[in-house]
Amino acid sequence: MSSSIDYQIEPDLDVESFIDVLRRSTLAERRPVEDRDRMETMLRGANLIATARHEGRLVGVARALTDFSFCTYLSDLAVDEAYQKRGIGKALLNQIREASGPDVTTLILLAAPKA
């Protein structure tokens, strides 16, 4: 993996890519990935989505809800198992924190056992 990871805010992430990266992480075990319509609703309900891509392939995603004023609730943080332990999750958190705005003082994340 010689090339770098590209991070961006990606509000129009497609549901197929979202489901795919959840499956390549451990998060799909705890999300309704077999229900495409529900996953689409979940994705569109988020108002802040950060992505990590390696050579164009989605390898990480952070999905959040924020008021851009006080707090941000991180709904999903998923990194492809082949890319874990490289700081991608931390970088995605930083992307979310930065995009939430300077007034946001609270970031809420519930961690899962395998997270």
MMTF fields as JSON, N, C-alpha, C and O atoms, coordinates in Angstrom:
{
  "mmtfVersion": "1.0.0",
  "mmtfProducer": "UNKNOWN",
  "numBonds": 459,
  "numAtoms": 460,
  "numGroups": 115,
  "numChains": 1,
  "numModels": 1,
  "chainsPerModel": [1],
  "groupsPerChain": [115],
  "chainIdList": ["A"],
  "bondAtomList": [4, 2, 8, 6, 12, 10, 16, 14, 20, 18, 24, 22, 28, 26, 32, 30, 36, 34, 40, 38, 44, 42, 48, 46, 52, 50, 56, 54, 60, 58, 64, 62, 68, 66, 72, 70, 76, 74, 80, 78, 84, 82, 88, 86, 92, 90, 96, 94, 100, 98, 104, 102, 108, 106, 112, 110, 116, 114, 120, 118, 124, 122, 128, 126, 132, 130, 136, 134, 140, 138, 144, 142, 148, 146, 152, 150, 156, 154, 160, 158, 164, 162, 168, 166, 172, 170, 176, 174, 180, 178, 184, 182, 188, 186, 192, 190, 196, 194, 200, 198, 204, 202, 208, 206, 212, 210, 216, 214, 220, 218, 224, 222, 228, 226, 232, 230, 236, 234, 240, 238, 244, 242, 248, 246, 252, 250, 256, 254, 260, 258, 264, 262, 268, 266, 272, 270, 276, 274, 280, 278, 284, 282, 288, 286, 292, 290, 296, 294, 300, 298, 304, 302, 308, 306, 312, 310, 316, 314, 320, 318, 324, 322, 328, 326, 332, 330, 336, 334, 340, 338, 344, 342, 348, 346, 352, 350, 356, 354, 360, 358, 364, 362, 368, 366, 372, 370, 376, 374, 380, 378, 384, 382, 388, 386, 392, 390, 396, 394, 400, 398, 404, 402, 408, 406, 412, 410, 416, 414, 420, 418, 424, 422, 428, 426, 432, 430, 436, 434, 440, 438, 444, 442, 448, 446, 452, 450, 456, 454],
  "bondOrderList": [1, 1, 1, 1, 1, 1, 1, 1, 1, 1, 1, 1, 1, 1, 1, 1, 1, 1, 1, 1, 1, 1, 1, 1, 1, 1, 1, 1, 1, 1, 1, 1, 1, 1, 1, 1, 1, 1, 1, 1, 1, 1, 1, 1, 1, 1, 1, 1, 1, 1, 1, 1, 1, 1, 1, 1, 1, 1, 1, 1, 1, 1, 1, 1, 1, 1, 1, 1, 1, 1, 1, 1, 1, 1, 1, 1, 1, 1, 1, 1, 1, 1, 1, 1, 1, 1, 1, 1, 1, 1, 1, 1, 1, 1, 1, 1, 1, 1, 1, 1, 1, 1, 1, 1, 1, 1, 1, 1, 1, 1, 1, 1, 1, 1],
  "groupList": [{"groupName": "MET", "atomNameList": ["N", "CA", "C", "O"], "elementList": ["N", "C", "C", "O"], "formalChargeList": [0, 0, 0, 0], "bondAtomList": [1, 0, 2, 1, 3, 2], "bondOrderList": [1, 1, 2], "singleLetterCode": "M", "chemCompType": "L-PEPTIDE LINKING"}, {"groupName": "SER", "atomNameList": ["N", "CA", "C", "O"], "elementList": ["N", "C", "C", "O"], "formalChargeList": [0, 0, 0, 0], "bondAtomList": [1, 0, 2, 1, 3, 2], "bondOrderList": [1, 1, 2], "singleLetterCode": "S", "chemCompType": "L-PEPTIDE LINKING"}, {"groupName": "ILE", "atomNameList": ["N", "CA", "C", "O"], "elementList": ["N", "C", "C", "O"], "formalChargeList": [0, 0, 0, 0], "bondAtomList": [1, 0, 2, 1, 3, 2], "bondOrderList": [1, 1, 2], "singleLetterCode": "I", "chemCompType": "L-PEPTIDE LINKING"}, {"groupName": "ASP", "atomNameList": ["N", "CA", "C", "O"], "elementList": ["N", "C", "C", "O"], "formalChargeList": [0, 0, 0, 0], "bondAtomList": [1, 0, 2, 1, 3, 2], "bondOrderList": [1, 1, 2], "singleLetterCode": "D", "chemCompType": "L-PEPTIDE LINKING"}, {"groupName": "TYR", "atomNameList": ["N", "CA", "C", "O"], "elementList": ["N", "C", "C", "O"], "formalChargeList": [0, 0, 0, 0], "bondAtomList": [1, 0, 2, 1, 3, 2], "bondOrderList": [1, 1, 2], "singleLetterCode": "Y", "chemCompType": "L-PEPTIDE LINKING"}, {"groupName": "GLN", "atomNameList": ["N", "CA", "C", "O"], "elementList": ["N", "C", "C", "O"], "formalChargeList": [0, 0, 0, 0], "bondAtomList": [1, 0, 2, 1, 3, 2], "bondOrderList": [1, 1, 2], "singleLetterCode": "Q", "chemCompType": "L-PEPTIDE LINKING"}, {"groupName": "GLU", "atomNameList": ["N", "CA", "C", "O"], "elementList": ["N", "C", "C", "O"], "formalChargeList": [0, 0, 0, 0], "bondAtomList": [1, 0, 2, 1, 3, 2], "bondOrderList": [1, 1, 2], "singleLetterCode": "E", "chemCompType": "L-PEPTIDE LINKING"}, {"groupName": "PRO", "atomNameList": ["N", "CA", "C", "O"], "elementList": ["N", "C", "C", "O"], "formalChargeList": [0, 0, 0, 0], "bondAtomList": [1, 0, 2, 1, 3, 2], "bondOrderList": [1, 1, 2], "singleLetterCode": "P", "chemCompType": "L-PEPTIDE LINKING"}, {"groupName": "LEU", "atomNameList": ["N", "CA", "C", "O"], "elementList": ["N", "C", "C", "O"], "formalChargeList": [0, 0, 0, 0], "bondAtomList": [1, 0, 2, 1, 3, 2], "bondOrderList": [1, 1, 2], "singleLetterCode": "L", "chemCompType": "L-PEPTIDE LINKING"}, {"groupName": "VAL", "atomNameList": ["N", "CA", "C", "O"], "elementList": ["N", "C", "C", "O"], "formalChargeList": [0, 0, 0, 0], "bondAtomList": [1, 0, 2, 1, 3, 2], "bondOrderList": [1, 1, 2], "singleLetterCode": "V", "chemCompType": "L-PEPTIDE LINKING"}, {"groupName": "PHE", "atomNameList": ["N", "CA", "C", "O"], "elementList": ["N", "C", "C", "O"], "formalChargeList": [0, 0, 0, 0], "bondAtomList": [1, 0, 2, 1, 3, 2], "bondOrderList": [1, 1, 2], "singleLetterCode": "F", "chemCompType": "L-PEPTIDE LINKING"}, {"groupName": "ARG", "atomNameList": ["N", "CA", "C", "O"], "elementList": ["N", "C", "C", "O"], "formalChargeList": [0, 0, 0, 0], "bondAtomList": [1, 0, 2, 1, 3, 2], "bondOrderList": [1, 1, 2], "singleLetterCode": "R", "chemCompType": "L-PEPTIDE LINKING"}, {"groupName": "THR", "atomNameList": ["N", "CA", "C", "O"], "elementList": ["N", "C", "C", "O"], "formalChargeList": [0, 0, 0, 0], "bondAtomList": [1, 0, 2, 1, 3, 2], "bondOrderList": [1, 1, 2], "singleLetterCode": "T", "chemCompType": "L-PEPTIDE LINKING"}, {"groupName": "ALA", "atomNameList": ["N", "CA", "C", "O"], "elementList": ["N", "C", "C", "O"], "formalChargeList": [0, 0, 0, 0], "bondAtomList": [1, 0, 2, 1, 3, 2], "bondOrderList": [1, 1, 2], "singleLetterCode": "A", "chemCompType": "L-PEPTIDE LINKING"}, {"groupName": "GLY", "atomNameList": ["N", "CA", "C", "O"], "elementList": ["N", "C", "C", "O"], "formalChargeList": [0, 0, 0, 0], "bondAtomList": [1, 0, 2, 1, 3, 2], "bondOrderList": [1, 1, 2], "singleLetterCode": "G", "chemCompType": "PEPTIDE LINKING"}, {"groupName": "ASN", "atomNameList": ["N", "CA", "C", "O"], "elementList": ["N", "C", "C", "O"], "formalChargeList": [0, 0, 0, 0], "bondAtomList": [1, 0, 2, 1, 3, 2], "bondOrderList": [1, 1, 2], "singleLetterCode": "N", "chemCompType": "L-PEPTIDE LINKING"}, {"groupName": "HIS", "atomNameList": ["N", "CA", "C", "O"], "elementList": ["N", "C", "C", "O"], "formalChargeList": [0, 0, 0, 0], "bondAtomList": [1, 0, 2, 1, 3, 2], "bondOrderList": [1, 1, 2], "singleLetterCode": "H", "chemCompType": "L-PEPTIDE LINKING"}, {"groupName": "CYS", "atomNameList": ["N", "CA", "C", "O"], "elementList": ["N", "C", "C", "O"], "formalChargeList": [0, 0, 0, 0], "bondAtomList": [1, 0, 2, 1, 3, 2], "bondOrderList": [1, 1, 2], "singleLetterCode": "C", "chemCompType": "L-PEPTIDE LINKING"}, {"groupName": "LYS", "atomNameList": ["N", "CA", "C", "O"], "elementList": ["N", "C", "C", "O"], "formalChargeList": [0, 0, 0, 0], "bondAtomList": [1, 0, 2, 1, 3, 2], "bondOrderList": [1, 1, 2], "singleLetterCode": "K", "chemCompType": "L-PEPTIDE LINKING"}],
  "groupTypeList": [0, 1, 1, 1, 2, 3, 4, 5, 2, 6, 7, 3, 8, 3, 9, 6, 1, 10, 2, 3, 9, 8, 11, 11, 1, 12, 8, 13, 6, 11, 11, 7, 9, 6, 3, 11, 3, 11, 0, 6, 12, 0, 8, 11, 14, 13, 15, 8, 2, 13, 12, 13, 11, 16, 6, 14, 11, 8, 9, 14, 9, 13, 11, 13, 8, 12, 3, 10, 1, 10, 17, 12, 4, 8, 1, 3, 8, 13, 9, 3, 6, 13, 4, 5, 18, 11, 14, 2, 14, 18, 13, 8, 8, 15, 5, 2, 11, 6, 13, 1, 14, 7, 3, 9, 12, 12, 8, 2, 8, 8, 13, 13, 7, 18, 13],
  "groupIdList": [1, 2, 3, 4, 5, 6, 7, 8, 9, 10, 11, 12, 13, 14, 15, 16, 17, 18, 19, 20, 21, 22, 23, 24, 25, 26, 27, 28, 29, 30, 31, 32, 33, 34, 35, 36, 37, 38, 39, 40, 41, 42, 43, 44, 45, 46, 47, 48, 49, 50, 51, 52, 53, 54, 55, 56, 57, 58, 59, 60, 61, 62, 63, 64, 65, 66, 67, 68, 69, 70, 71, 72, 73, 74, 75, 76, 77, 78, 79, 80, 81, 82, 83, 84, 85, 86, 87, 88, 89, 90, 91, 92, 93, 94, 95, 96, 97, 98, 99, 100, 101, 102, 103, 104, 105, 106, 107, 108, 109, 110, 111, 112, 113, 114, 115],
  "secStructList": [7, 7, 1, 7, 3, 3, 3, 3, 3, 7, 6, 6, 7, 7, 2, 2, 2, 2, 2, 2, 2, 2, 2, 6, 1, 1, 4, 4, 4, 4, 1, 7, 6, 6, 7, 2, 2, 2, 2, 2, 2, 2, 2, 2, 2, 7, 1, 3, 3, 3, 3, 3, 3, 3, 6, 6, 3, 3, 3, 3, 3, 3, 3, 3, 3, 3, 7, 1, 1, 1, 3, 3, 3, 3, 3, 3, 3, 3, 3, 7, 4, 4, 4, 6, 6, 1, 1, 2, 2, 2, 2, 2, 2, 2, 2, 2, 2, 2, 2, 2, 7, 6, 6, 7, 7, 3, 3, 3, 3, 7, 7, 7, 6, 6, 7],
  "xCoordList": [0.83, 0.0, 0.874, 1.0, 1.462, 2.403, 1.73, 2.287, 0.551, -0.097, -0.831, -1.155, -1.079, -1.687, -3.2, -3.819, -3.756, -5.204, -5.745, -5.208, -6.802, -7.454, -8.7, -9.559, -8.793, -9.924, -10.743, -10.202, -12.061, -12.923, -14.296, -14.688, -15.009, -16.415, -17.18, -17.025, -18.006, -18.667, -20.163, -20.607, -20.948, -22.372, -23.191, -24.265, -22.711, -23.471, -22.918, -23.049, -22.308, -21.786, -22.902, -24.01, -22.609, -23.646, -23.79, -22.825, -25.002, -25.327, -24.571, -24.226, -24.309, -23.592, -22.173, -21.705, -21.498, -20.147, -20.175, -19.305, -21.183, -21.341, -21.516, -20.828, -22.426, -22.663, -21.405, -21.061, -20.726, -19.523, -18.447, -17.853, -18.187, -17.152, -17.599, -16.763, -18.889, -19.366, -19.114, -18.741, -19.318, -19.076, -17.594, -17.244, -16.726, -15.288, -14.719, -13.529, -15.57, -15.205, -16.025, -16.707, -15.972, -16.812, -18.177, -19.013, -18.416, -19.656, -20.896, -21.998, -20.751, -21.912, -22.64, -23.829, -21.932, -22.559, -23.646, -24.529, -23.575, -24.494, -25.317, -25.864, -25.41, -26.201, -27.064, -26.683, -28.223, -29.149, -28.71, -29.449, -27.51, -26.937, -27.71, -27.533, -28.552, -29.352, -30.59, -31.251, -30.896, -32.054, -31.559, -31.316, -31.413, -30.837, -31.613, -31.004, -32.941, -33.749, -33.499, -33.392, -33.409, -33.154, -31.751, -31.557, -30.786, -29.426, -29.376, -28.667, -30.128, -30.208, -30.795, -30.302, -31.841, -32.455, -31.465, -31.372, -30.732, -29.715, -28.657, -28.284, -28.188, -27.139, -27.629, -26.921, -28.821, -29.373, -29.79, -29.894, -30.029, -30.392, -29.213, -29.393, -28.013, -26.814, -26.563, -26.789, -26.098, -25.797, -24.297, -23.877, -23.498, -22.048, -21.442, -21.544, -20.812, -20.202, -18.769, -18.527, -17.824, -16.413, -15.974, -16.39, -15.132, -14.664, -13.145, -12.468, -12.641, -11.22, -11.139, -11.796, -10.335, -10.197, -8.721, -7.86, -8.462, -7.128, -7.224, -7.893, -6.555, -6.599, -8.042, -8.375, -8.892, -10.288, -11.242, -12.454, -10.722, -11.573, -11.896, -11.006, -13.174, -13.6, -13.072, -13.386, -12.265, -11.695, -12.12, -11.834, -12.801, -13.272, -14.369, -14.424, -15.249, -16.35, -16.718, -16.67, -17.086, -17.649, -18.951, -18.975, -20.024, -21.358, -21.829, -21.819, -22.246, -22.574, -23.794, -24.204, -24.349, -25.412, -24.868, -24.342, -24.992, -24.494, -25.416, -26.14, -25.377, -26.105, -25.159, -25.577, -23.886, -22.852, -22.712, -22.193, -23.181, -23.152, -22.658, -21.881, -23.119, -22.751, -22.22, -21.158, -22.958, -22.522, -22.648, -23.402, -21.883, -21.914, -22.026, -21.262, -22.983, -23.177, -22.639, -23.15, -21.624, -21.036, -21.803, -21.716, -22.554, -23.396, -22.606, -22.833, -21.676, -20.883, -19.447, -19.185, -18.528, -17.117, -16.637, -16.518, -16.363, -15.985, -14.73, -14.606, -13.806, -12.592, -12.423, -12.486, -12.21, -11.926, -10.882, -9.856, -11.141, -10.22, -8.796, -7.843, -8.632, -7.296, -6.546, -5.337, -7.25, -6.642, -6.639, -6.248, -7.063, -7.114, -5.711, -4.757, -5.609, -4.355, -3.385, -2.169, -3.928, -3.103, -3.473, -2.979, -4.338, -4.726, -5.867, -6.176, -6.497, -7.58, -8.796, -9.397, -9.161, -10.298, -10.08, -10.983, -8.894, -8.565, -8.635, -9.145, -8.126, -8.17, -9.611, -9.949, -10.461, -11.875, -12.542, -13.331, -12.224, -12.751, -12.321, -13.117, -11.071, -10.582, -11.313, -11.61, -11.608, -12.369, -13.757, -14.218, -14.409, -15.743, -15.665, -16.479, -14.691, -14.538, -14.323, -14.953, -13.442, -13.158, -14.38, -14.691, -15.07, -16.235, -17.426, -18.317, -17.449, -18.545, -18.522, -19.549, -17.371, -17.253, -16.566, -16.485, -16.073, -15.289, -16.086, -15.504, -17.401, -18.214, -18.618, -19.069, -18.464, -18.845, -17.821, -16.632, -18.309, -17.428, -17.631, -16.856, -18.664, -18.982, -19.085, -19.85, -18.305, -18.376, -18.79, -18.09, -19.934, -20.496, -20.285, -20.693, -19.645, -19.396, -19.615, -19.001, -20.496, -20.687, -19.862, -20.098, -18.914, -18.03, -18.632, -19.238, -18.454, -18.905, -17.762, -16.601, -18.089, -17.054, -15.885, -14.74, -16.14, -15.061, -14.458, -13.585, -14.917, -14.431, -13.011, -12.442],
  "yCoordList": [-1.177, 0.0, 1.24, 1.932, 1.502, 2.603, 3.966, 4.96, 4.032, 5.335, 5.704, 4.85, 6.986, 7.48, 7.298, 6.956, 7.537, 7.489, 8.899, 9.868, 9.005, 10.287, 10.398, 9.516, 11.487, 11.736, 12.891, 13.873, 12.752, 13.853, 13.736, 12.675, 14.845, 14.842, 14.495, 15.152, 13.459, 12.921, 12.732, 11.615, 13.824, 13.742, 12.86, 12.395, 12.625, 11.834, 10.423, 9.833, 9.887, 8.519, 7.564, 7.631, 6.678, 5.743, 4.584, 4.172, 4.074, 3.061, 1.756, 1.065, 1.406, 0.162, 0.205, -0.771, 1.327, 1.48, 1.466, 0.877, 2.12, 2.152, 0.739, 0.35, -0.023, -1.398, -2.243, -3.043, -2.066, -2.845, -2.63, -3.596, -1.378, -1.137, -1.629, -2.055, -1.58, -2.142, -3.641, -4.187, -4.303, -5.753, -6.077, -7.117, -5.213, -5.447, -5.029, -5.203, -4.483, -4.182, -5.135, -6.012, -4.982, -5.821, -5.195, -5.799, -4.003, -3.287, -3.886, -3.714, -4.578, -5.175, -6.18, -6.434, -6.744, -7.698, -7.032, -7.705, -5.694, -4.96, -3.923, -3.006, -4.057, -3.143, -3.955, -5.064, -3.426, -4.166, -4.121, -3.637, -4.626, -4.502, -5.271, -5.006, -6.206, -6.953, -6.174, -6.553, -5.098, -4.263, -2.964, -1.971, -2.986, -1.86, -0.565, 0.491, -0.627, 0.579, 1.203, 2.423, 0.367, 0.875, 1.489, 2.527, 0.839, 1.374, 2.722, 3.636, 2.833, 4.103, 5.192, 6.32, 4.862, 5.82, 6.23, 7.407, 5.261, 5.564, 6.515, 7.494, 6.217, 7.024, 8.44, 9.406, 8.575, 9.893, 10.67, 11.895, 9.975, 10.646, 11.312, 12.177, 10.91, 11.526, 12.861, 12.994, 13.842, 15.121, 15.399, 16.501, 14.385, 14.521, 13.138, 12.261, 12.949, 11.664, 11.919, 12.67, 11.294, 11.39, 10.042, 8.992, 10.081, 8.846, 8.813, 9.841, 7.588, 7.336, 6.427, 5.388, 6.819, 6.032, 5.761, 6.619, 4.557, 4.163, 3.814, 2.853, 4.595, 4.409, 4.365, 3.578, 5.221, 5.33, 4.382, 4.597, 3.343, 2.355, 2.833, 3.238, 2.782, 3.168, 2.156, 0.968, 2.633, 1.742, 2.137, 1.42, 3.275, 3.701, 4.733, 5.486, 4.755, 5.719, 6.077, 5.241, 7.336, 7.806, 8.521, 9.428, 8.097, 8.663, 9.329, 8.714, 10.603, 11.356, 12.251, 12.578, 12.629, 13.635, 14.761, 14.514, 15.986, 17.108, 18.311, 18.46, 19.163, 20.43, 21.565, 22.72, 21.236, 22.195, 23.335, 24.402, 23.101, 24.154, 23.672, 24.356, 22.478, 21.987, 20.564, 20.294, 19.633, 18.24, 17.52, 17.921, 16.448, 15.553, 14.135, 13.723, 13.389, 11.989, 11.145, 11.216, 10.358, 9.495, 8.181, 7.381, 7.964, 6.774, 5.552, 4.455, 5.733, 4.618, 5.062, 6.173, 4.184, 4.349, 2.976, 2.067, 2.823, 1.518, 1.649, 2.564, 0.719, 0.653, -0.784, -1.718, -0.95, -2.252, -2.97, -2.385, -4.231, -4.972, -5.003, -5.008, -5.022, -5.047, -3.729, -3.668, -2.679, -1.358, -0.903, 0.227, -1.753, -1.368, -1.291, -1.852, -0.592, -0.381, 0.516, 0.395, 1.415, 2.35, 3.803, 4.711, 4.029, 5.394, 5.961, 7.148, 5.124, 5.607, 6.015, 7.057, 5.212, 5.553, 6.876, 7.71, 7.064, 8.314, 9.493, 10.559, 9.3, 10.373, 10.699, 11.865, 9.675, 9.917, 10.699, 11.608, 10.344, 11.106, 12.569, 13.47, 12.8, 14.172, 14.913, 16.1, 14.224, 14.835, 15.255, 16.36, 14.364, 14.661, 15.832, 16.754, 15.786, 16.848, 18.203, 19.195, 18.236, 19.485, 19.983, 21.174, 19.08, 19.467, 19.872, 20.579, 19.43, 19.78, 21.256, 21.819, 21.876, 23.299, 23.576, 22.701, 24.788, 25.141, 25.21, 25.128, 25.358, 25.47, 24.126, 24.067, 23.049, 21.725, 21.286, 21.152, 21.068, 20.681, 19.241, 18.726, 18.58, 17.228, 16.307, 16.567, 15.226, 14.184, 12.906, 12.428, 12.35, 11.173, 9.958, 9.948, 8.931, 7.682, 6.529, 6.471, 5.604, 4.385, 3.297, 2.968, 2.744, 1.734, 0.344, 0.01, -0.456, -1.846, -2.736, -2.328, -3.96, -4.852, -5.099, -5.164, -5.238, -5.517, -4.255, -4.331, -3.106, -1.846, -1.549, -0.532],
  "zCoordList": [0.0, 0.0, 0.0, 1.01, -1.122, -1.209, -1.309, -0.842, -1.905, -2.034, -0.753, 0.073, -0.617, 0.609, 0.613, -0.395, 1.77, 1.952, 1.732, 2.269, 0.946, 0.689, 1.556, 1.54, 2.313, 3.202, 2.652, 2.143, 2.765, 2.339, 2.987, 3.474, 2.979, 3.369, 2.104, 1.074, 2.184, 0.989, 1.251, 1.514, 1.183, 1.519, 0.581, 0.961, -0.621, -1.59, -1.766, -2.838, -0.731, -0.792, -1.2, -0.666, -2.143, -2.591, -1.607, -0.963, -1.506, -0.508, -0.75, 0.208, -2.005, -2.284, -1.718, -1.133, -1.891, -1.341, 0.181, 0.823, 0.751, 2.203, 2.754, 3.698, 2.171, 2.62, 2.442, 3.312, 1.321, 1.043, 2.102, 2.579, 2.477, 3.481, 4.86, 5.657, 5.152, 6.422, 6.461, 7.499, 5.335, 5.257, 5.399, 5.957, 4.908, 5.002, 6.357, 6.619, 7.203, 8.59, 9.46, 8.93, 10.748, 11.617, 11.873, 12.545, 11.354, 11.666, 11.014, 11.535, 9.901, 9.218, 10.104, 9.913, 11.063, 11.99, 12.832, 13.362, 12.952, 13.817, 13.065, 13.677, 11.755, 10.939, 9.979, 9.604, 9.573, 8.693, 7.222, 6.365, 6.939, 5.592, 4.522, 3.333, 4.914, 3.934, 3.487, 2.521, 4.186, 3.869, 3.223, 3.91, 1.897, 1.169, 1.396, 1.568, 1.4, 1.592, 2.963, 3.091, 3.966, 5.314, 5.4, 6.032, 4.763, 4.751, 4.023, 4.443, 2.94, 2.202, 3.097, 3.108, 3.841, 4.76, 5.849, 6.198, 6.381, 7.395, 6.838, 7.485, 5.645, 5.028, 4.743, 5.028, 4.19, 3.859, 5.1, 5.054, 6.205, 7.447, 8.137, 8.994, 7.763, 8.335, 7.64, 6.437, 8.397, 7.755, 7.677, 7.325, 8.011, 7.902, 7.675, 8.533, 6.518, 6.166, 5.724, 4.778, 6.41, 6.042, 5.486, 5.975, 4.465, 3.852, 3.777, 3.796, 3.692, 3.462, 2.249, 2.198, 1.276, 0.045, -0.236, -0.041, -0.693, -1.136, -2.608, -2.986, -3.431, -4.886, -5.393, -6.279, -4.817, -5.223, -4.523, -4.551, -3.9, -3.219, -1.807, -1.06, -1.451, -0.11, 0.901, 0.822, 1.856, 2.872, 4.281, 5.239, 4.411, 5.713, 5.581, 4.609, 6.58, 6.577, 8.011, 8.913, 8.198, 9.462, 9.113, 8.281, 9.761, 9.501, 10.78, 11.846, 10.677, 11.886, 11.704, 10.59, 12.84, 12.931, 13.799, 14.884, 13.327, 14.11, 13.985, 13.0, 14.997, 14.924, 14.526, 14.435, 14.289, 13.898, 14.904, 14.577, 16.131, 17.134, 18.494, 19.159, 18.904, 20.231, 20.214, 20.775, 19.567, 19.643, 18.303, 17.417, 18.199, 17.045, 17.569, 18.442, 17.031, 17.383, 16.235, 15.117, 16.505, 15.491, 15.464, 16.397, 14.39, 14.265, 13.846, 14.358, 12.915, 12.397, 12.189, 11.728, 12.532, 12.204, 11.77, 12.591, 10.483, 9.939, 9.087, 8.274, 9.289, 8.481, 8.018, 8.818, 6.729, 6.124, 6.985, 7.331, 7.331, 8.201, 7.656, 8.436, 6.345, 5.74, 5.94, 5.717, 6.356, 6.53, 7.986, 8.277, 8.889, 10.296, 10.895, 10.356, 12.006, 12.741, 11.969, 12.119, 11.143, 10.363, 10.649, 9.98, 11.639, 11.983, 11.156, 11.259, 10.333, 9.47, 10.292, 10.03, 11.277, 12.134, 12.853, 12.921, 13.383, 14.071, 13.099, 13.445, 11.894, 10.892, 10.499, 10.296, 10.391, 10.088, 11.219, 10.966, 12.463, 13.602, 13.52, 13.783, 13.158, 13.017, 11.909, 12.048, 10.804, 9.714, 10.199, 9.915, 10.93, 11.472, 12.445, 12.389, 13.325, 14.324, 13.639, 14.005, 12.658, 11.943, 11.167, 11.198, 10.475, 9.667, 10.53, 10.061, 11.785, 12.696, 13.063, 13.441, 12.956, 13.244, 14.563, 15.426, 14.72, 15.904, 17.201, 18.282, 17.115, 18.325, 18.914, 20.058, 18.154, 18.655, 19.699, 19.41, 20.908, 22.01, 22.448, 23.254, 21.929, 22.359, 21.153, 20.224, 21.175, 20.161, 20.867, 21.759, 20.467, 21.128, 20.241, 19.08, 20.795, 20.087, 21.044, 22.109, 20.662, 21.436, 20.771, 19.609, 21.477, 20.904, 21.043, 22.061, 20.003, 20.002, 20.489, 20.455, 20.947, 21.471, 20.518, 20.967, 19.222, 18.277, 17.676, 16.811, 18.126, 17.539, 17.98, 17.585]
}
